[in-house]
Amino acid sequence: MSTQSTERANSTDQLQQAVESVSLGRDAWRRLKKNTMAMFGLVVVVVYTLVSLTAPILPIHSFRQQVLEHRDLPPSFTKTAGELWYERERDYMLLVMEKEDRSTFSASEQAELDDIQQRIQSETREINGEIVMVHTRRYVLGTDHLGRDMLARIIYGGQISIMVGMLGTLTSVLIGVVLGSIAGYVGGKTDYLIMRVVDVMYGLPYMLLVIILMAIFGRSIVNVFVALSLVSWLVVARVVRGQIISLKNSEFVEAARSMGASTARIIFRHLIPNTLGIIIVFATLRIPAFIMQESFLSFLGLGISAPFASWGSLVSDAVERMANTPWQLFFPAAAMTVFLFAMNFLGDGLRDAFDPHSTNRR
């Protein structure tokens, strides 16, 4: 008898293991890990975010510090700023000599070169409370037209761009989710009113509204992401409304109603969590869109104001000088491009992972 009981228990355990449920999040993560490009995008996004957050403690130069003698220095791993400065001044004098058909430096030119060498060896400056030999610096990504370190500017620019993208996305998604879920669940006049507002705003030029808001409220980091988020929640509201309409007559919603759950509880505790997958995917794909829109505003002169910079403003500032100093355009553009591609890879991977009907599901 005991043997039969044991066999029944074993069969029950095996049955339970065979039908063990897996949560949507765990199942999506399992599929996401099989997507090589999505995991590459996730790693790149995490690295960029960590570098941006730890920028104040990284061993880099100040992004605000201007050393005019170091303006427009090319990238170099081996030569110091002083050596590059000396070579630039000497090459300019050699060019003048060639045009004037001379074979030697003039007395004033030689004295200027000697003075530069002397300054390189002995000149110190106080930076952040410390006395440093400023001309012994190395700029691995070169400098800009005011002698500021391009590496530091790109890292802090990434901090601004990622913050604008994430905060703008968070704000727009929050507005869109709340209004879309209310419209979808309540229906009737409430749905009609919210959707007509969405339709009217859809009919207006998106970037024109952003430009008007920026012109009214001025240039600042806060105003940039507020202006972008206030007019970018429309798609989120429509998507969430459609998802809520498809779920509001489900069994779990009927069960919640029968137990006396309020409308707010049903929306925020039952319906929105069941649309979380598509919300995460949409938010991931909106971050690069926000960064590109901020870059467009920077080209119009309505983006981030000095002394702060974003990737977009760095690219905008470098366009006019790209023929003579191409590194000032290439490096921030490359940093922004890699991040945007990574976010799109990650967003596509999340979409495939959360979508049970995706053709790319693995």
Secondary structure as UniProt FT lines:
FT   HELIX           2..18
FT   HELIX           24..33
FT   HELIX           36..53
FT   HELIX           55..57
FT   HELIX           68..70
FT   TURN            71..72
FT   HELIX           81..99
FT   TURN            100..101
FT   HELIX           107..122
FT   STRAND          125..127
FT   TURN            128..129
FT   STRAND          130..132
FT   HELIX           134..136
FT   TURN            140..141
FT   TURN            145..146
FT   HELIX           150..186
FT   HELIX           188..202
FT   HELIX           206..217
FT   HELIX           221..230
FT   HELIX           234..247
FT   TURN            248..249
FT   HELIX           251..258
FT   TURN            259..260
FT   HELIX           263..265
FT   HELIX           266..271
FT   HELIX           272..274
FT   HELIX           276..299
FT   TURN            300..301
FT   TURN            306..307
FT   HELIX           311..319
FT   TURN            320..324
FT   HELIX           327..354
FT   TURN            356..357
FT   TURN            359..360
//
